[in-house]
Amino acid sequence: EILGSTETGAIASRPGGDAAPWKPLPGARVWPDPAGLLTVEAPWIVGSSHGADQIRRSGDEGFALLGRADRVVKIEGKRVGLAAIEAALAALPEVVEAAALVLPGAATDRLAAAVVLSEAGQAHLAAEGVFRLGRRLRAAIADRLEPAARPRHWRFITALPRDGLGKCPAAALAALFPKDAADV
Protein backbone atom coordinates (compact mmCIF):
# COMPACT_ATOMS: atom_id res chain seq x y z
CA GLU A 1 0.00 0.00 0.00
CA ILE A 2 1.15 3.54 -0.76
CA LEU A 3 0.08 6.60 1.26
CA GLY A 4 0.03 10.05 -0.27
CA SER A 5 -2.08 12.96 -1.39
CA THR A 6 -2.32 15.42 -4.24
CA GLU A 7 -0.38 17.94 -2.14
CA THR A 8 2.44 15.60 -1.06
CA GLY A 9 2.66 12.86 -3.64
CA ALA A 10 3.62 9.43 -2.25
CA ILE A 11 5.08 9.69 1.26
CA ALA A 12 4.91 6.25 2.89
CA SER A 13 4.29 2.59 2.26
CA ARG A 14 3.44 -0.59 4.13
CA PRO A 15 3.30 -4.26 3.18
CA GLY A 16 -0.49 -4.41 3.50
CA GLY A 17 -2.98 -5.04 6.24
CA ASP A 18 -4.34 -2.53 8.72
CA ALA A 19 -2.02 -3.67 11.53
CA ALA A 20 1.24 -2.90 9.72
CA PRO A 21 2.79 0.51 10.44
CA TRP A 22 3.40 2.98 7.64
CA LYS A 23 7.10 3.61 6.83
CA PRO A 24 8.17 6.89 5.20
CA LEU A 25 9.56 6.52 1.69
CA PRO A 26 13.29 7.28 1.21
CA GLY A 27 13.80 11.03 1.57
CA ALA A 28 10.49 11.63 3.35
CA ARG A 29 10.27 12.56 7.02
CA VAL A 30 6.90 12.14 8.77
CA TRP A 31 5.94 13.20 12.30
CA PRO A 32 2.88 14.28 14.28
CA ASP A 33 2.54 18.01 14.96
CA PRO A 34 1.57 19.14 18.51
CA ALA A 35 -2.10 18.36 17.71
CA GLY A 36 -1.16 14.86 16.46
CA LEU A 37 -1.70 15.75 12.79
CA LEU A 38 0.43 14.40 9.96
CA THR A 39 3.38 16.62 9.01
CA VAL A 40 5.66 15.73 6.11
CA GLU A 41 8.94 17.02 4.70
CA ALA A 42 10.40 15.60 1.50
CA PRO A 43 12.61 16.82 -1.33
CA TRP A 44 9.61 16.85 -3.69
CA ILE A 45 7.53 19.09 -1.37
CA VAL A 46 8.17 22.81 -1.00
CA GLY A 47 8.59 23.36 2.74
CA SER A 48 6.53 21.03 4.89
CA SER A 49 2.99 19.79 4.41
CA HIS A 50 0.46 19.63 7.22
CA GLY A 51 -2.40 17.19 6.71
CA ALA A 52 -5.76 16.50 8.33
CA ASP A 53 -4.88 12.90 9.24
CA GLN A 54 -4.18 12.11 12.87
CA ILE A 55 -1.14 9.87 13.37
CA ARG A 56 0.74 8.13 16.17
CA ARG A 57 4.38 7.06 16.06
CA SER A 58 4.71 3.29 15.80
CA GLY A 59 8.10 1.60 16.14
CA ASP A 60 11.29 2.82 14.49
CA GLU A 61 10.39 5.56 12.03
CA GLY A 62 6.89 4.08 11.49
CA PHE A 63 3.49 5.55 12.20
CA ALA A 64 -0.18 4.57 12.39
CA LEU A 65 -3.04 6.50 10.81
CA LEU A 66 -5.77 7.18 13.38
CA GLY A 67 -8.36 8.82 11.12
CA ARG A 68 -9.11 12.27 9.82
CA ALA A 69 -9.30 15.18 12.21
CA ASP A 70 -11.57 17.14 9.89
CA ARG A 71 -14.16 14.37 9.80
CA VAL A 72 -14.07 14.09 6.01
CA VAL A 73 -15.33 10.77 4.67
CA LYS A 74 -15.82 9.24 1.24
CA ILE A 75 -19.41 8.58 0.18
CA GLU A 76 -20.20 7.50 -3.37
CA GLY A 77 -16.62 8.37 -4.34
CA LYS A 78 -16.99 11.96 -3.10
CA ARG A 79 -15.28 13.65 -0.16
CA VAL A 80 -17.96 14.68 2.32
CA GLY A 81 -17.45 16.78 5.46
CA LEU A 82 -19.55 15.53 8.37
CA ALA A 83 -19.24 18.92 10.12
CA ALA A 84 -20.71 20.66 7.04
CA ILE A 85 -23.69 18.29 7.09
CA GLU A 86 -24.26 18.97 10.77
CA ALA A 87 -24.06 22.73 10.22
CA ALA A 88 -26.49 22.61 7.28
CA LEU A 89 -29.00 20.59 9.31
CA ALA A 90 -28.61 22.77 12.42
CA ALA A 91 -29.41 25.85 10.31
CA LEU A 92 -32.90 24.49 9.56
CA PRO A 93 -35.86 25.68 11.66
CA GLU A 94 -36.86 22.04 12.28
CA VAL A 95 -33.52 21.14 13.86
CA VAL A 96 -31.92 22.03 17.20
CA GLU A 97 -28.73 20.01 16.62
CA ALA A 98 -27.55 17.11 14.51
CA ALA A 99 -24.73 14.59 14.32
CA ALA A 100 -23.73 13.01 11.02
CA LEU A 101 -22.04 9.64 10.74
CA VAL A 102 -21.16 6.91 8.30
CA LEU A 103 -22.78 3.52 8.60
CA PRO A 104 -20.68 0.77 7.04
CA GLY A 105 -22.59 -1.19 4.45
CA ALA A 106 -22.13 -4.43 2.58
CA ALA A 107 -21.65 -2.73 -0.79
CA THR A 108 -21.07 0.93 0.13
CA ASP A 109 -20.96 3.11 3.20
CA ARG A 110 -24.18 4.96 4.02
CA LEU A 111 -24.60 8.47 5.38
CA ALA A 112 -26.84 8.91 8.43
CA ALA A 113 -27.89 11.69 10.81
CA ALA A 114 -29.15 11.71 14.38
CA VAL A 115 -31.29 14.81 14.80
CA VAL A 116 -32.73 16.64 17.79
CA LEU A 117 -35.87 18.38 16.56
CA SER A 118 -37.18 21.82 17.43
CA GLU A 119 -40.87 22.31 18.22
CA ALA A 120 -41.47 22.95 14.51
CA GLY A 121 -39.60 19.74 13.65
CA GLN A 122 -41.59 17.77 16.22
CA ALA A 123 -44.83 19.11 14.68
CA HIS A 124 -43.68 17.99 11.23
CA LEU A 125 -42.72 14.58 12.62
CA ALA A 126 -46.18 14.14 14.20
CA ALA A 127 -47.95 15.26 11.02
CA GLU A 128 -45.75 13.58 8.38
CA GLY A 129 -43.98 10.66 10.03
CA VAL A 130 -40.34 9.68 10.08
CA PHE A 131 -39.92 8.85 6.38
CA ARG A 132 -41.43 12.09 5.06
CA LEU A 133 -39.61 14.24 7.60
CA GLY A 134 -36.31 12.69 6.50
CA ARG A 135 -37.22 13.53 2.89
CA ARG A 136 -38.17 17.08 3.95
CA LEU A 137 -34.79 17.62 5.63
CA ARG A 138 -32.89 16.16 2.65
CA ALA A 139 -34.71 18.56 0.34
CA ALA A 140 -34.11 21.50 2.69
CA ILE A 141 -30.32 21.05 2.55
CA ALA A 142 -30.21 20.33 -1.20
CA ASP A 143 -29.16 23.89 -2.03
CA ARG A 144 -26.15 23.64 0.35
CA LEU A 145 -24.96 20.05 -0.05
CA GLU A 146 -24.46 17.80 -3.05
CA PRO A 147 -26.53 14.58 -3.19
CA ALA A 148 -23.77 12.36 -1.75
CA ALA A 149 -23.62 14.65 1.34
CA ARG A 150 -27.32 14.39 2.17
CA PRO A 151 -28.13 11.74 4.79
CA ARG A 152 -30.38 8.90 3.76
CA HIS A 153 -30.84 7.32 7.18
CA TRP A 154 -32.36 9.25 10.08
CA ARG A 155 -32.95 8.96 13.80
CA PHE A 156 -35.01 11.64 15.49
CA ILE A 157 -34.07 11.76 19.16
CA THR A 158 -34.62 13.98 22.19
CA ALA A 159 -30.90 14.54 22.86
CA LEU A 160 -27.60 13.55 21.29
CA PRO A 161 -25.66 11.00 23.34
CA ARG A 162 -22.83 12.69 25.24
CA ASP A 163 -19.92 11.39 27.27
CA GLY A 164 -18.50 12.90 30.47
CA LEU A 165 -16.59 15.51 28.45
CA GLY A 166 -19.70 16.59 26.54
CA LYS A 167 -18.55 14.95 23.31
CA CYS A 168 -20.78 12.84 21.12
CA PRO A 169 -19.02 9.44 20.90
CA ALA A 170 -19.09 7.76 17.50
CA ALA A 171 -19.98 4.39 19.07
CA ALA A 172 -22.99 5.88 20.85
CA LEU A 173 -24.20 7.42 17.60
CA ALA A 174 -23.71 4.17 15.70
CA ALA A 175 -25.72 2.35 18.38
CA LEU A 176 -28.73 4.46 17.33
CA PHE A 177 -28.62 2.65 13.97
CA PRO A 178 -28.55 -1.10 14.77
CA LYS A 179 -28.06 -3.33 11.73
CA ASP A 180 -31.34 -5.16 12.26
CA ALA A 181 -33.45 -1.99 12.67
CA ALA A 182 -35.61 -0.66 9.89
CA ASP A 183 -33.93 2.12 7.92
CA VAL A 184 -35.59 5.50 8.01
C-alpha positions as CSV (number, residue, x, y, z in Angstrom):
1,E,0.0,0.0,0.0
2,I,1.1,3.5,-0.8
3,L,0.1,6.6,1.3
4,G,0.0,10.1,-0.3
5,S,-2.1,13.0,-1.4
6,T,-2.3,15.4,-4.2
7,E,-0.4,17.9,-2.1
8,T,2.4,15.6,-1.1
9,G,2.7,12.9,-3.6
10,A,3.6,9.4,-2.3
11,I,5.1,9.7,1.3
12,A,4.9,6.2,2.9
13,S,4.3,2.6,2.3
14,R,3.4,-0.6,4.1
15,P,3.3,-4.3,3.2
16,G,-0.5,-4.4,3.5
17,G,-3.0,-5.0,6.2
18,D,-4.3,-2.5,8.7
19,A,-2.0,-3.7,11.5
20,A,1.2,-2.9,9.7
21,P,2.8,0.5,10.4
22,W,3.4,3.0,7.6
23,K,7.1,3.6,6.8
24,P,8.2,6.9,5.2
25,L,9.6,6.5,1.7
26,P,13.3,7.3,1.2
27,G,13.8,11.0,1.6
28,A,10.5,11.6,3.4
29,R,10.3,12.6,7.0
30,V,6.9,12.1,8.8
31,W,5.9,13.2,12.3
32,P,2.9,14.3,14.3
33,D,2.5,18.0,15.0
34,P,1.6,19.1,18.5
35,A,-2.1,18.4,17.7
36,G,-1.2,14.9,16.5
37,L,-1.7,15.8,12.8
38,L,0.4,14.4,10.0
39,T,3.4,16.6,9.0
40,V,5.7,15.7,6.1
41,E,8.9,17.0,4.7
42,A,10.4,15.6,1.5
43,P,12.6,16.8,-1.3
44,W,9.6,16.9,-3.7
45,I,7.5,19.1,-1.4
46,V,8.2,22.8,-1.0
47,G,8.6,23.4,2.7
48,S,6.5,21.0,4.9
49,S,3.0,19.8,4.4
50,H,0.5,19.6,7.2
51,G,-2.4,17.2,6.7
52,A,-5.8,16.5,8.3
53,D,-4.9,12.9,9.2
54,Q,-4.2,12.1,12.9
55,I,-1.1,9.9,13.4
56,R,0.7,8.1,16.2
57,R,4.4,7.1,16.1
58,S,4.7,3.3,15.8
59,G,8.1,1.6,16.1
60,D,11.3,2.8,14.5
61,E,10.4,5.6,12.0
62,G,6.9,4.1,11.5
63,F,3.5,5.6,12.2
64,A,-0.2,4.6,12.4
65,L,-3.0,6.5,10.8
66,L,-5.8,7.2,13.4
67,G,-8.4,8.8,11.1
68,R,-9.1,12.3,9.8
69,A,-9.3,15.2,12.2
70,D,-11.6,17.1,9.9
71,R,-14.2,14.4,9.8
72,V,-14.1,14.1,6.0
73,V,-15.3,10.8,4.7
74,K,-15.8,9.2,1.2
75,I,-19.4,8.6,0.2
76,E,-20.2,7.5,-3.4
77,G,-16.6,8.4,-4.3
78,K,-17.0,12.0,-3.1
79,R,-15.3,13.7,-0.2
80,V,-18.0,14.7,2.3
81,G,-17.4,16.8,5.5
82,L,-19.5,15.5,8.4
83,A,-19.2,18.9,10.1
84,A,-20.7,20.7,7.0
85,I,-23.7,18.3,7.1
86,E,-24.3,19.0,10.8
87,A,-24.1,22.7,10.2
88,A,-26.5,22.6,7.3
89,L,-29.0,20.6,9.3
90,A,-28.6,22.8,12.4
91,A,-29.4,25.9,10.3
92,L,-32.9,24.5,9.6
93,P,-35.9,25.7,11.7
94,E,-36.9,22.0,12.3
95,V,-33.5,21.1,13.9
96,V,-31.9,22.0,17.2
97,E,-28.7,20.0,16.6
98,A,-27.5,17.1,14.5
99,A,-24.7,14.6,14.3
100,A,-23.7,13.0,11.0
101,L,-22.0,9.6,10.7
102,V,-21.2,6.9,8.3
103,L,-22.8,3.5,8.6
104,P,-20.7,0.8,7.0
105,G,-22.6,-1.2,4.5
106,A,-22.1,-4.4,2.6
107,A,-21.7,-2.7,-0.8
108,T,-21.1,0.9,0.1
109,D,-21.0,3.1,3.2
110,R,-24.2,5.0,4.0
111,L,-24.6,8.5,5.4
112,A,-26.8,8.9,8.4
113,A,-27.9,11.7,10.8
114,A,-29.1,11.7,14.4
115,V,-31.3,14.8,14.8
116,V,-32.7,16.6,17.8
117,L,-35.9,18.4,16.6
118,S,-37.2,21.8,17.4
119,E,-40.9,22.3,18.2
120,A,-41.5,22.9,14.5
121,G,-39.6,19.7,13.6
122,Q,-41.6,17.8,16.2
123,A,-44.8,19.1,14.7
124,H,-43.7,18.0,11.2
125,L,-42.7,14.6,12.6
126,A,-46.2,14.1,14.2
127,A,-48.0,15.3,11.0
128,E,-45.7,13.6,8.4
129,G,-44.0,10.7,10.0
130,V,-40.3,9.7,10.1
131,F,-39.9,8.9,6.4
132,R,-41.4,12.1,5.1
133,L,-39.6,14.2,7.6
134,G,-36.3,12.7,6.5
135,R,-37.2,13.5,2.9
136,R,-38.2,17.1,3.9
137,L,-34.8,17.6,5.6
138,R,-32.9,16.2,2.7
139,A,-34.7,18.6,0.3
140,A,-34.1,21.5,2.7
141,I,-30.3,21.1,2.5
142,A,-30.2,20.3,-1.2
143,D,-29.2,23.9,-2.0
144,R,-26.2,23.6,0.3
145,L,-25.0,20.1,-0.1
146,E,-24.5,17.8,-3.1
147,P,-26.5,14.6,-3.2
148,A,-23.8,12.4,-1.7
149,A,-23.6,14.6,1.3
150,R,-27.3,14.4,2.2
151,P,-28.1,11.7,4.8
152,R,-30.4,8.9,3.8
153,H,-30.8,7.3,7.2
154,W,-32.4,9.3,10.1
155,R,-32.9,9.0,13.8
156,F,-35.0,11.6,15.5
157,I,-34.1,11.8,19.2
158,T,-34.6,14.0,22.2
159,A,-30.9,14.5,22.9
160,L,-27.6,13.6,21.3
161,P,-25.7,11.0,23.3
162,R,-22.8,12.7,25.2
163,D,-19.9,11.4,27.3
164,G,-18.5,12.9,30.5
165,L,-16.6,15.5,28.4
166,G,-19.7,16.6,26.5
167,K,-18.5,14.9,23.3
168,C,-20.8,12.8,21.1
169,P,-19.0,9.4,20.9
170,A,-19.1,7.8,17.5
171,A,-20.0,4.4,19.1
172,A,-23.0,5.9,20.8
173,L,-24.2,7.4,17.6
174,A,-23.7,4.2,15.7
175,A,-25.7,2.4,18.4
176,L,-28.7,4.5,17.3
177,F,-28.6,2.6,14.0
178,P,-28.5,-1.1,14.8
179,K,-28.1,-3.3,11.7
180,D,-31.3,-5.2,12.3
181,A,-33.5,-2.0,12.7
182,A,-35.6,-0.7,9.9
183,D,-33.9,2.1,7.9
184,V,-35.6,5.5,8.0
